Amino acid sequence: MTRWIVHARAAFTATHALQRYNGRAEAPHSHRWEVAVRVGARTLGEEGYALDFHAVRRTLEAAVAALDGSDLTAHPSIGTPTPSAENVALHIARELGPRYGSMGGTLLSVSVWEGPENRVDLLLDDDRDGVW
């Protein structure tokens, strides 16, 4: 199967506190979070490109802007059961999957960096595993 993959990346700063880390709740602390997405398209459009880079990036930037400066522990879909990088990735996937679908793309993965070194990747199967 041939697939073109468009990448976008954006960042935000937010506070969180894992609710159970090594048996107890963490103290609230902030990170610079980075989020990268991979969006696939099976064909090129009439203009000769798969998806508009700018539209893919703007859509991601809007999703992370809503999290910028927030307390992820209090976020209704990220904070429960704990505001982990995994829950950030899942939240972003649920927000962006349908939006990229309306552009003719398929969200393939969401990567979230909690600080500069720690990253989690959410790889989405074709059946979406019930993500949306």
C-alpha positions, 0 to 999 in steps of 0.5 A, spaced: 500 500 500 502 506 498 501 512 503 504 519 503 505 521 510 505 529 512 508 530 519 507 536 524 509 538 531 507 543 536 509 545 543 505 548 549 507 548 557 502 545 562 502 543 569 501 536 571 501 531 577 501 524 576 496 521 581 500 515 583 507 515 581 511 510 585 505 509 590 503 516 591 501 523 588 506 527 585 507 535 587 504 539 581 510 541 576 510 544 569 513 541 563 514 544 556 510 538 552 511 537 545 506 533 540 508 531 533 503 527 529 503 523 522 497 524 518 497 519 512 494 520 505 493 514 499 493 519 493 495 526 491 490 531 490 489 535 483 495 540 486 500 534 486 500 534 494 497 529 499 495 534 504 496 541 506 502 542 510 499 548 513 492 546 515 495 540 518 500 544 522 494 549 524 489 544 526 495 541 531 497 548 533 489 549 535 489 543 539 495 544 543 493 551 544 487 549 548 492 546 553 497 551 553 498 554 560 493 549 563 493 544 569 492 537 566 490 534 572 484 538 572 483 537 565 476 532 564 479 527 559 487 528 560 486 528 568 483 521 569 485 517 572 492 520 571 495 526 567 500 522 563 503 523 557 499 517 554 493 521 556 495 527 553 496 523 546 490 519 547 486 526 548 490 529 542 488 523 537 481 524 539 481 531 538 484 531 531 483 524 528 476 526 525 479 533 523 484 530 519 479 525 516 475 531 514 481 533 510 482 527 507 487 524 511 488 519 516 491 520 523 497 515 524 500 516 530 501 522 536 508 522 539 508 526 546 514 529 549 514 530 557 520 535 557 526 534 552 527 527 553 521 523 555 517 521 549 511 516 548 508 514 541 500 512 540 500 508 534 493 508 531 491 501 527 486 502 521 480 500 526 482 506 531 481 501 537 475 505 539 479 511 539 474 515 536 
